[in-house]
Amino acid sequence: MSEPTPPTTGIDPARPFDLANPHFTANPYDAYRVARADVPVCPMTGDGPWVVTGREETAAVLTDPVRFTSRTNTHGAYGFTEACAELLADSVFYRVPPFNADPPQHARFRALVDEEFSPRALERREPAIRATAAALVAELKDEPGADLLSRFAHPLPLAVICDIIGVPAQDRETVKAWNNDWLLMQVLPLPPEEQLRCAKSVLEHEAYFRALLEERRRQPADDLASTLAAAAAQSDPVCTADDAVAALLNLLPSAHETVTHLIANTVHQLLRDRTRWEAVVADRGLIPAAVEEGLRFDTSIQGAPRLVTEDTVLGGVAIPAGAKVHAMVASVGRDPGAVEDPETFRLDRGGPAGHFAFGHGPHSCLGAQLARLESRIALETLAEALPTMELAPGFEPQYLPGGLVLHGLLALPVTWPTA
């Protein structure tokens, strides 16, 4: 059963990117569709930032680090109070993480960490990922239902990335709470008192990672923290100690929040029309296609911010130097010029992926294959253990206030028959 094209009611064509509009939070794809057709490069407000929704324009931004640098966080995502800015002045919050460096520094850093995400490393980690997924589902099976997001989609990728970094199991929820506050400061404008609370949390988070890196410098282990600590100790380091802290601060949400919401969004789409879920249960060979369609149709990462380095023209629109642009990678997957029947979630698509869910160009996602593996294992585990799973009666999806960065559910309640 195909879904009809969703209506665009609730989106003002004159202001498609109104972050205060609950319709945008629930379904940003309506805004992307309006903007792609009329203004594929447009300012979100009168003085920017600029939002880019066209496929060609998005590709142009992401493949040109000279005009569109990813070194975007030198002043914070949003303006902060003087008290908050002073508190963060000596932290690495404003430091551009090495993942976001321009070439050639970016390539040197990627070469340092690529092995942790290589096919060989993923093959080595796959049994542990499967064991974690199975253990999480085993805790649920005797219950009549659960919030699949908080009980499964959240803890699975958290365990995986913490294993890769080297964060001990007993520290993980504390580290995640700190990182939630760091993420809030990156994606949303906050009131002054919340800015201060989050800033203090960010400092605790930084202190924890500094201590972890120092411990790994003295006693190396088989983890990413040890790799970064060793690099920072070199006389001509690929990354300094501050770079290493900034890298870990950015890697945790990049590898956790994104996969959490990719899994939850994909399961939601499969269960919205239960014939899709039944097809996946009957034929596990469809699961890779389901993951890829989840990435195309309702990916968790919405946009990639860039800073314009010189006066430039994009899609026929003049953009001044110093402006921030958001290349909306999530819009590309719904572009009818690149994807047939883009507004329908389908398991029978063939050919190359019609999306930029993992970015495009030199800063394409380091953990793309890890995210695919985790999502595939998640769906395989759920299909095996909970084949009769369905959305909880009366479920009305509520969404994160993720701005132009994240799109995901606040909860995903499901039920299943129990013996």
C-alpha positions in Angstrom: 0.0 0.0 0.0 1.5 3.3 -1.1 1.1 6.5 0.9 -0.3 9.5 -0.9 1.9 12.5 -1.2 1.6 14.4 2.1 0.0 17.8 2.0 2.0 20.9 2.4 -0.5 22.5 4.7 1.1 24.2 7.6 4.1 25.5 5.6 4.2 29.1 4.7 5.8 29.4 1.2 7.2 32.8 2.1 8.9 31.3 5.2 9.3 27.6 4.7 12.0 27.3 7.3 10.2 28.5 10.4 11.8 26.5 13.2 9.0 27.5 15.6 6.4 26.0 13.3 5.4 22.6 14.8 4.6 21.4 11.2 8.2 21.9 10.2 9.4 20.0 13.3 7.1 17.1 12.4 7.6 17.0 8.7 10.5 19.2 7.3 10.1 17.4 4.0 7.1 19.6 3.1 9.3 22.7 3.5 12.1 21.1 1.4 9.6 20.3 -1.4 8.3 23.9 -1.4 11.8 25.4 -1.4 13.2 23.0 -4.0 10.5 24.0 -6.4 10.6 27.8 -5.8 13.7 28.9 -4.0 16.4 26.1 -3.8 18.8 28.6 -2.3 17.1 31.0 0.2 17.7 32.8 3.5 15.9 31.3 6.4 15.4 34.8 7.7 16.2 38.3 6.4 19.8 38.1 7.5 20.5 34.3 7.0 21.5 31.6 7.4 20.9 30.4 3.9 19.2 27.1 3.3 20.1 25.0 0.3 17.6 22.3 -0.8 18.4 21.6 -4.5 20.4 18.5 -5.3 22.9 20.3 -7.6 23.3 23.2 -5.3 23.8 20.9 -2.3 26.4 18.9 -4.2 28.2 22.2 -5.1 28.4 23.2 -1.5 29.6 19.9 -0.2 32.3 19.3 -2.8 33.9 22.8 -2.7 35.7 23.3 0.7 37.4 26.4 -0.7 34.3 28.4 -1.0 32.2 26.6 1.6 34.4 25.6 4.5 33.2 23.2 7.2 35.1 25.3 9.9 31.8 26.7 11.1 31.7 26.6 14.9 34.3 29.3 15.6 31.6 31.5 17.2 29.1 28.8 18.3 26.0 27.7 16.6 23.9 30.5 18.1 24.7 33.6 20.0 25.4 33.1 23.7 25.2 35.4 26.7 28.4 37.1 27.9 28.4 35.0 31.0 28.1 31.8 29.0 30.8 32.9 26.5 33.2 33.7 29.3 32.6 30.3 30.8 33.5 28.6 27.5 36.3 30.9 26.6 39.1 28.5 27.6 37.2 25.3 26.5 37.4 23.5 23.1 33.7 24.3 22.5 34.6 26.9 19.8 37.4 24.8 18.4 36.9 23.4 15.0 37.1 19.6 15.4 39.6 17.9 13.1 36.7 16.0 11.4 35.7 19.5 10.1 39.1 20.7 9.1 39.7 21.7 5.5 42.1 19.8 3.3 44.9 18.8 3.6 44.6 18.7 7.5 41.3 16.8 7.2 42.8 14.0 5.1 45.6 13.5 7.5 43.2 13.2 10.4 40.9 10.8 8.5 43.9 8.6 7.7 44.6 8.4 11.5 41.2 7.3 12.5 39.9 5.4 9.4 41.1 2.0 10.6 38.6 2.1 13.5 35.8 2.2 10.9 37.3 0.0 8.2 35.6 -3.2 6.8 38.1 -5.2 8.8 37.3 -3.4 12.0 33.5 -3.7 11.4 33.9 -7.4 10.8 35.7 -7.7 14.1 33.0 -5.8 15.9 29.9 -7.4 14.4 29.6 -10.2 16.9 29.6 -7.8 19.8 27.0 -5.6 18.1 24.8 -8.6 17.5 25.2 -9.7 21.1 24.3 -6.2 22.4 21.2 -6.1 20.2 20.1 -9.6 21.2 20.6 -8.7 24.9 18.5 -5.5 24.6 15.6 -7.4 22.9 15.8 -10.2 25.4 15.0 -7.7 28.1 11.8 -6.7 26.3 10.3 -10.0 25.0 8.3 -10.9 28.1 6.7 -7.4 28.3 3.6 -6.6 26.3 5.3 -3.6 24.7 8.0 -0.9 25.1 9.3 2.4 23.9 11.6 1.0 21.2 13.6 4.2 21.0 14.6 4.5 24.6 14.9 0.7 25.2 16.6 -0.4 22.0 17.5 2.3 19.4 19.2 4.5 22.0 21.4 2.1 23.9 22.5 0.0 21.0 24.6 2.6 19.1 25.7 4.2 22.4 27.3 0.9 23.4 28.9 0.5 20.0 30.5 4.0 19.8 31.6 3.9 23.5 33.3 0.6 22.8 35.1 2.2 19.8 36.2 5.3 21.8 37.0 3.4 25.0 34.4 4.8 27.4 33.8 2.2 30.2 30.3 0.8 30.6 29.8 2.4 34.0 30.5 5.9 32.6 28.3 5.8 29.5 25.0 7.3 30.7 26.9 10.1 32.4 28.9 10.8 29.3 25.7 10.7 27.2 24.0 13.2 29.5 26.9 15.6 29.1 26.8 15.1 25.4 23.1 15.8 25.2 23.8 19.3 26.7 26.7 19.8 24.3 24.3 18.9 21.4 21.6 21.3 22.7 24.0 24.2 22.4 24.8 23.2 18.8 21.3 22.8 17.4 19.0 25.2 19.3 18.9 28.8 20.6 18.7 28.4 24.4 17.5 30.8 27.2 20.3 32.3 29.3 19.8 30.0 32.3 19.8 26.9 30.1 23.0 28.2 28.3 24.8 28.4 31.6 23.7 24.9 32.8 24.7 23.3 29.5 28.0 25.2 29.4 28.9 23.8 32.8 28.0 20.4 31.6 30.2 20.9 28.5 33.2 21.7 30.8 32.7 18.5 32.8 32.5 16.5 29.5 35.7 18.0 28.3 37.5 17.3 31.6 36.3 13.6 31.4 37.7 13.2 27.9 41.0 14.9 28.9 41.4 12.5 31.8 40.6 9.5 29.5 43.1 10.6 26.9 45.8 11.0 29.6 45.0 7.6 31.0 45.3 6.1 27.5 48.6 7.9 27.0 50.0 6.2 30.0 48.2 2.9 29.5 47.2 2.3 25.9 44.3 0.0 25.0 42.7 -1.2 21.8 40.5 1.8 21.3 40.2 5.2 19.5 41.1 7.2 22.6 44.5 5.4 22.7 45.1 6.2 19.0 44.3 9.9 19.5 46.4 10.1 22.7 49.4 8.6 20.9 49.0 11.0 18.0 48.7 14.0 20.3 52.0 13.0 22.0 54.0 13.2 18.8 56.3 16.2 18.2 54.4 17.0 14.9 51.0 15.7 15.8 48.2 15.0 13.4 46.0 16.3 16.2 46.9 18.1 19.4 45.4 17.1 22.8 42.8 19.9 22.3 42.0 18.5 18.8 41.6 15.0 20.3 39.1 16.3 22.9 37.1 18.2 20.3 37.1 15.1 18.1 35.6 12.9 20.8 33.0 15.5 21.7 31.9 15.6 18.1 32.2 11.9 17.4 29.9 10.7 20.2 26.7 12.4 19.0 27.7 11.9 15.3 27.8 8.1 15.9 25.1 7.8 18.5 22.2 10.3 17.9 22.3 9.8 14.2 22.0 6.0 14.3 19.5 6.0 17.1 17.1 8.1 15.0 18.0 6.3 11.8 16.9 3.0 13.4 13.8 4.5 15.0 12.7 6.5 11.9 13.1 3.4 9.7 11.2 1.1 12.0 8.5 3.8 12.2 8.2 3.8 8.4 8.0 0.0 8.3 5.3 -0.2 10.9 3.2 2.7 9.6 2.2 0.4 6.7 2.6 -3.0 8.4 2.7 -4.8 5.1 6.3 -3.4 4.8 7.2 -4.9 8.2 5.6 -8.2 7.3 7.6 -8.3 4.0 10.9 -7.7 5.9 10.0 -10.4 8.5 9.2 -12.9 5.6 12.3 -12.0 3.6 15.3 -10.8 5.6 17.0 -10.2 2.3 15.0 -7.0 2.1 16.6 -5.5 5.2 19.6 -3.8 3.5 17.0 -2.2 1.1 14.9 -1.1 4.1 18.0 0.6 5.7 18.9 2.3 2.5 15.3 3.5 2.0 15.3 4.8 5.6 18.4 6.8 4.8 16.7 8.2 1.7 13.2 8.8 2.9 13.5 9.9 6.6 17.1 10.2 7.5 18.2 11.5 10.9 20.7 14.1 9.8 19.0 16.9 7.9 21.6 19.5 7.0 25.4 20.1 6.9 26.4 23.6 7.9 29.1 25.4 5.9 30.6 28.9 6.1 31.0 31.0 2.9 34.6 32.2 2.5 34.2 34.6 -0.3 31.4 36.4 -2.1 29.9 33.7 -4.3 27.0 32.8 -6.5 25.1 29.5 -5.8 22.1 28.5 -8.0 22.0 32.0 -9.4 21.8 33.6 -6.0 24.5 35.9 -4.6 25.7 35.0 -1.2 28.1 37.2 0.7 31.4 36.1 2.4 30.8 35.2 6.0 27.3 33.9 5.6 26.4 30.5 6.9 24.7 28.0 4.6 22.9 24.7 5.5 23.1 22.2 2.8 20.0 20.1 3.4 21.2 16.6 2.6 17.8 15.2 3.7 16.1 17.1 0.9 18.2 15.4 -1.8 16.6 12.0 -1.1 13.1 13.4 -1.9 14.2 15.2 -5.1 11.9 13.9 -7.9 14.6 14.7 -10.4 16.8 12.0 -8.9 14.3 9.5 -7.4 11.2 8.0 -8.9 8.1 8.3 -6.7 10.2 10.1 -4.0 7.3 10.6 -1.5 6.8 6.8 -1.0 8.8 4.5 1.2 9.6 1.5 -1.0 11.5 -1.7 -0.5 11.9 -2.5 -4.2 14.2 0.3 -5.3 17.3 -0.7 -7.3 20.4 1.0 -8.6 22.6 3.5 -6.7 21.4 5.2 -3.6 19.5 8.4 -4.4 20.5 10.2 -1.3 23.2 12.3 0.4 22.3 11.0 3.9 26.0 10.5 4.7 27.0 13.7 3.1 28.9 14.1 -0.2 32.4 15.1 -1.1 35.5 15.2 1.1 33.6 15.3 4.4 31.4 12.3 3.7 30.5 10.4 6.9 33.4 8.5 8.4 31.0 6.0 10.0 28.7 5.4 7.1 29.3 1.7 6.9 29.1 1.3 10.7 25.7 3.0 10.7 24.5 0.7 8.0 25.8 -2.3 9.9 24.2 -1.3 13.2 20.8 -0.5 11.5 20.9 -3.8 9.6 21.6 -5.8 12.8 18.9 -3.8 14.6 16.2 -4.8 12.0 17.4 -8.4 11.8 17.3 -8.7 15.5 13.8 -7.2 15.8 12.4 -9.2 12.9 13.7 -12.4 14.5 12.6 -11.7 18.1 9.5 -9.5 17.6 7.9 -10.4 14.3 4.4 -9.5 15.4 5.5 -6.0 16.6 3.2 -3.1 15.7 2.8 0.5 16.6 1.0 1.1 20.0 -2.7 1.9 19.7 -3.3 5.6 19.4 0.4 6.4 18.8 0.8 10.0 17.6 4.4 10.8 16.7 6.1 13.6 18.5 9.4 14.9 17.2 12.7 16.4 18.5 13.1 20.1 18.2 16.2 19.5 16.0 16.2 22.6 14.0 18.1 22.2 10.7 20.3 19.4 12.1 18.4 16.4 13.4 15.0 14.9 12.7 13.8 12.1 15.0 11.0 10.9 17.2 10.8 11.6 21.0 9.5 8.0 21.5 8.4 5.0 19.5 6.0 2.9 21.6 5.3 -0.6 20.1 3.4 -3.6 21.3 3.4 -7.4 20.5 1.4 -10.4 21.7 3.0 -12.3 24.7 2.4 -15.9 25.6 
